[in-house]
Amino acid sequence: MARLAPNARRAYLYLMQTVDLTPSAAARVAFIASKQGKPAMLRLSVEGGGCSGFQYRFGLAEGIDTDDLVTETDGVKLVVDPMSLDLLDGSHVDYVESLGGSAFRVTNPNAASGCGCGASFSV
């Protein structure tokens, strides 16, 4: 369940938008965070760039800003800033292991197209 920002004018926005973390992704974040001695919080944001126009950026979060959307899966928090949230609404973050390697993958219903590696997208 998403935690609402304290800012009342953003409350409606946060009720309408969601991004979630799969149990597989949560387990991987918890593992990485424990190795680095950091809290189990993954920050997902969107930046301009990449071969398709926008690219996903992942990193362990040091903290949570008051206007961030925070969802939790198995004790691991996923933190998304409000600017990125519009582009990520309804997305699922997974951790996938295959013969080609392992990576966090975003299934984004807002992406009209993406690159072959899955790291960037366009709307």
C-alpha positions, 0 to 999 in steps of 0.5 A, a space after each residue: 500500500 502506498 504511503 500518502 505524502 503529507 502535502 494535502 494537495 498531492 494526496 489525490 495524485 498519490 491515491 490514483 498512481 501506483 508503482 510496485 515491486 515484485 517479491 523477487 525484486 524486493 529480495 534482491 534489494 534486501 540482499 544488496 542493501 544488507 551487503 552495503 549496510 544500507 536501508 532496504 529502499 530502492 529509488 526508481 527515477 526517470 531521466 532524459 536520455 537513453 536511446 529511446 528518450 527516457 531512461 530508468 535510474 535505480 539506486 539505493 535510497 538514503 532517505 525519503 523526501 516528503 513528496 515521494 511515493 513509497 510502496 513496500 513489498 516484503 519489508 523493502 521500500 520502493 521510492 519514486 519522486 513525483 516528477 518520475 511518477 507520471 511516467 511510471 504510473 502502473 509500472 511493476 519493477 521485477 528482478 530477472 535472472 536469465 542466461 543473458 544476465 540478471 537485472 531489474 526490469 520495469 514493465 511500464 504500461 505508459 511506454 509506447 516503445 523501448 530499446 532492446 535492453 529495456 533500460 530506456 523507453 519513449 511515451 
